Amino acid sequence: MKNPLDPLLLDNQLCFALYSSSHLLTKVYKPLLKELDLTYPQYLTMLALWEEDGVTVGALGDKLYLDSGTLTPLLKRMEAAKLLKRERSGADERQVFIHLTDKGRSLKRAAASIPARAVAATGMSIPEMIKLRRQLTKLQSSLAE
């Protein structure tokens, strides 16, 4: 019989609960984002850019918790899709700024229904979602320190 307090049980692991929930939620988003021809990482990138356009690759990577080795190929594919453009800084060539194109900005309207549709798939109420988001944000802050 399993000891429900065993710290090495898979079902007792916070990391597994977060990992598996994230994986399943990403699967919910996949068909929704297919309508926009975006992958989940591209969607997160667009969310960040809709919030603040004209950021550096470094600032975007920090916001998304992605390193440049992961972010650069993602941005290149999005640039090829004409959603954004990358521009080197005139003052410092090491800095690359990301700017949305008209196509990238207009995609925001098409994406407007996605959050509500994803929340509906969770079966959770809005207050439950807000509470969970606050708890996860607190966890994220603690882990980032």
Secondary structure, DSSP 8 states (H G I E B T S, - for coil): ---TT-TT-GGG-HHHHHHHHHHHHHHHHHHHHHTTT--HHHHHHHHHHHHS-SEEHHHHHHHHT--HHHHHHHHHHHHHTTSEEEEE-SS-TT-EEEEE-HHHHHHHHHHTTHHHHHHHHHT--HHHHHHHHHHHHHHHHHHH-
